[in-house]
Amino acid sequence: MPADVPRCPKCNHRMELGYVADVVRYSALQSSWTPGKPERRLFLGGIKWHRRERIPIVSYRCANCGFLESYALPLLTMKPYRIP
């Protein structure tokens, strides 16, 4: 494991890199952070968002206590995948 792997602030065990998936119908996408306040879309429902302004969210999880720590880091993008 690389030396820069973060340690859990709760129990001091190593944390593993992952992401929180947004599941919609038959596919899953990586969650993302978008600047500003969310605005409702009246016609289709949900919220308005701008694809170019979003930053993927990655999370670190402690395998010992389950603590999650999330970051919006553009360099750690994970590709979406389909649920079988």
Summary of the structure (lengths in Angstrom):
residues: 84
radius of gyration: 15.5
end to end distance: 30.0
largest distance: 49.6
contacts: 171
relative contact order: 0.30
helix: 7%
strand: 42%
